[in-house]
Amino acid sequence: MTSEDGEPGGEPAREELDRQVRDHYGSWRDQPKGLACAVIAAFLVLTTVAFGLAVLAFVLAVA
């Protein structure tokens, strides 16, 4: 690896570090897709459970 001024054995250049991070973690644009799917799925599951419990409570209250 080379430093910013091209000397071998120095610290890697900022561009090289950025490339390594992007290769390993992906860009920030890649992350929200999975997070958004997880949030939407959790919302749907919790809403369905809450609706089911509300219906059950109503049925038990009427009976």
PyMOL commands that place a pseudoatom at each C-alpha (Angstrom):
pseudoatom trace, name=CA, resn=MET, resi=1, chain=A, elem=C, hetatm=0, pos=[0.000, 0.000, 0.000]
pseudoatom trace, name=CA, resn=THR, resi=2, chain=A, elem=C, hetatm=0, pos=[1.097, 3.531, -0.547]
pseudoatom trace, name=CA, resn=SER, resi=3, chain=A, elem=C, hetatm=0, pos=[0.574, 6.753, 1.319]
pseudoatom trace, name=CA, resn=GLU, resi=4, chain=A, elem=C, hetatm=0, pos=[-1.040, 9.831, -0.186]
pseudoatom trace, name=CA, resn=ASP, resi=5, chain=A, elem=C, hetatm=0, pos=[2.330, 11.084, -1.421]
pseudoatom trace, name=CA, resn=GLY, resi=6, chain=A, elem=C, hetatm=0, pos=[3.122, 7.703, -2.968]
pseudoatom trace, name=CA, resn=GLU, resi=7, chain=A, elem=C, hetatm=0, pos=[5.684, 6.416, -0.468]
pseudoatom trace, name=CA, resn=PRO, resi=8, chain=A, elem=C, hetatm=0, pos=[5.381, 2.636, 0.013]
pseudoatom trace, name=CA, resn=GLY, resi=9, chain=A, elem=C, hetatm=0, pos=[4.880, 1.355, 3.528]
pseudoatom trace, name=CA, resn=GLY, resi=10, chain=A, elem=C, hetatm=0, pos=[3.111, 4.464, 4.779]
pseudoatom trace, name=CA, resn=GLU, resi=11, chain=A, elem=C, hetatm=0, pos=[-0.494, 4.883, 5.786]
pseudoatom trace, name=CA, resn=PRO, resi=12, chain=A, elem=C, hetatm=0, pos=[-2.972, 3.903, 3.043]
pseudoatom trace, name=CA, resn=ALA, resi=13, chain=A, elem=C, hetatm=0, pos=[-4.566, 6.732, 1.105]
pseudoatom trace, name=CA, resn=ARG, resi=14, chain=A, elem=C, hetatm=0, pos=[-8.015, 7.939, 2.108]
pseudoatom trace, name=CA, resn=GLU, resi=15, chain=A, elem=C, hetatm=0, pos=[-9.462, 6.692, -1.195]
pseudoatom trace, name=CA, resn=GLU, resi=16, chain=A, elem=C, hetatm=0, pos=[-8.060, 3.217, -0.564]
pseudoatom trace, name=CA, resn=LEU, resi=17, chain=A, elem=C, hetatm=0, pos=[-9.547, 3.111, 2.940]
pseudoatom trace, name=CA, resn=ASP, resi=18, chain=A, elem=C, hetatm=0, pos=[-12.903, 4.310, 1.626]
pseudoatom trace, name=CA, resn=ARG, resi=19, chain=A, elem=C, hetatm=0, pos=[-12.856, 1.590, -1.048]
pseudoatom trace, name=CA, resn=GLN, resi=20, chain=A, elem=C, hetatm=0, pos=[-12.058, -1.090, 1.529]
pseudoatom trace, name=CA, resn=VAL, resi=21, chain=A, elem=C, hetatm=0, pos=[-14.896, 0.049, 3.775]
pseudoatom trace, name=CA, resn=ARG, resi=22, chain=A, elem=C, hetatm=0, pos=[-17.343, 0.141, 0.854]
pseudoatom trace, name=CA, resn=ASP, resi=23, chain=A, elem=C, hetatm=0, pos=[-16.278, -3.332, -0.261]
pseudoatom trace, name=CA, resn=HIS, resi=24, chain=A, elem=C, hetatm=0, pos=[-16.711, -4.736, 3.248]
pseudoatom trace, name=CA, resn=TYR, resi=25, chain=A, elem=C, hetatm=0, pos=[-19.852, -2.950, 4.455]
pseudoatom trace, name=CA, resn=GLY, resi=26, chain=A, elem=C, hetatm=0, pos=[-21.489, -1.683, 1.279]
pseudoatom trace, name=CA, resn=SER, resi=27, chain=A, elem=C, hetatm=0, pos=[-22.613, 1.875, 0.954]
pseudoatom trace, name=CA, resn=TRP, resi=28, chain=A, elem=C, hetatm=0, pos=[-25.066, 3.562, 3.293]
pseudoatom trace, name=CA, resn=ARG, resi=29, chain=A, elem=C, hetatm=0, pos=[-27.654, 3.377, 0.506]
pseudoatom trace, name=CA, resn=ASP, resi=30, chain=A, elem=C, hetatm=0, pos=[-27.662, -0.426, 0.741]
pseudoatom trace, name=CA, resn=GLN, resi=31, chain=A, elem=C, hetatm=0, pos=[-28.533, -0.521, 4.428]
pseudoatom trace, name=CA, resn=PRO, resi=32, chain=A, elem=C, hetatm=0, pos=[-31.989, 1.126, 4.670]
pseudoatom trace, name=CA, resn=LYS, resi=33, chain=A, elem=C, hetatm=0, pos=[-33.619, -1.401, 2.333]
pseudoatom trace, name=CA, resn=GLY, resi=34, chain=A, elem=C, hetatm=0, pos=[-33.156, -4.275, 4.765]
pseudoatom trace, name=CA, resn=LEU, resi=35, chain=A, elem=C, hetatm=0, pos=[-33.902, -2.089, 7.765]
pseudoatom trace, name=CA, resn=ALA, resi=36, chain=A, elem=C, hetatm=0, pos=[-37.082, -0.752, 6.177]
pseudoatom trace, name=CA, resn=CYS, resi=37, chain=A, elem=C, hetatm=0, pos=[-38.246, -4.281, 5.384]
pseudoatom trace, name=CA, resn=ALA, resi=38, chain=A, elem=C, hetatm=0, pos=[-37.608, -5.377, 8.962]
pseudoatom trace, name=CA, resn=VAL, resi=39, chain=A, elem=C, hetatm=0, pos=[-39.490, -2.374, 10.381]
pseudoatom trace, name=CA, resn=ILE, resi=40, chain=A, elem=C, hetatm=0, pos=[-42.452, -2.901, 8.059]
pseudoatom trace, name=CA, resn=ALA, resi=41, chain=A, elem=C, hetatm=0, pos=[-42.565, -6.630, 8.813]
pseudoatom trace, name=CA, resn=ALA, resi=42, chain=A, elem=C, hetatm=0, pos=[-42.440, -5.996, 12.568]
pseudoatom trace, name=CA, resn=PHE, resi=43, chain=A, elem=C, hetatm=0, pos=[-45.195, -3.390, 12.255]
pseudoatom trace, name=CA, resn=LEU, resi=44, chain=A, elem=C, hetatm=0, pos=[-47.409, -5.792, 10.314]
pseudoatom trace, name=CA, resn=VAL, resi=45, chain=A, elem=C, hetatm=0, pos=[-46.855, -8.634, 12.763]
pseudoatom trace, name=CA, resn=LEU, resi=46, chain=A, elem=C, hetatm=0, pos=[-47.496, -6.468, 15.825]
pseudoatom trace, name=CA, resn=THR, resi=47, chain=A, elem=C, hetatm=0, pos=[-50.574, -4.889, 14.228]
pseudoatom trace, name=CA, resn=THR, resi=48, chain=A, elem=C, hetatm=0, pos=[-51.986, -8.321, 13.387]
pseudoatom trace, name=CA, resn=VAL, resi=49, chain=A, elem=C, hetatm=0, pos=[-51.370, -9.582, 16.920]
pseudoatom trace, name=CA, resn=ALA, resi=50, chain=A, elem=C, hetatm=0, pos=[-52.946, -6.454, 18.435]
pseudoatom trace, name=CA, resn=PHE, resi=51, chain=A, elem=C, hetatm=0, pos=[-55.988, -6.780, 16.178]
pseudoatom trace, name=CA, resn=GLY, resi=52, chain=A, elem=C, hetatm=0, pos=[-56.371, -10.444, 17.104]
pseudoatom trace, name=CA, resn=LEU, resi=53, chain=A, elem=C, hetatm=0, pos=[-56.154, -9.642, 20.813]
pseudoatom trace, name=CA, resn=ALA, resi=54, chain=A, elem=C, hetatm=0, pos=[-58.711, -6.844, 20.417]
pseudoatom trace, name=CA, resn=VAL, resi=55, chain=A, elem=C, hetatm=0, pos=[-61.132, -9.207, 18.672]
pseudoatom trace, name=CA, resn=LEU, resi=56, chain=A, elem=C, hetatm=0, pos=[-60.571, -11.837, 21.356]
pseudoatom trace, name=CA, resn=ALA, resi=57, chain=A, elem=C, hetatm=0, pos=[-61.175, -9.298, 24.135]
pseudoatom trace, name=CA, resn=PHE, resi=58, chain=A, elem=C, hetatm=0, pos=[-64.360, -8.133, 22.407]
pseudoatom trace, name=CA, resn=VAL, resi=59, chain=A, elem=C, hetatm=0, pos=[-65.644, -11.688, 21.973]
pseudoatom trace, name=CA, resn=LEU, resi=60, chain=A, elem=C, hetatm=0, pos=[-64.927, -12.521, 25.614]
pseudoatom trace, name=CA, resn=ALA, resi=61, chain=A, elem=C, hetatm=0, pos=[-66.576, -9.293, 26.790]
pseudoatom trace, name=CA, resn=VAL, resi=62, chain=A, elem=C, hetatm=0, pos=[-69.745, -9.960, 24.786]
pseudoatom trace, name=CA, resn=ALA, resi=63, chain=A, elem=C, hetatm=0, pos=[-70.008, -13.633, 25.765]
for i in range(1, 63): cmd.bond("trace and resi %d" % i, "trace and resi %d" % (i + 1))
show_as sticks, trace
zoom trace
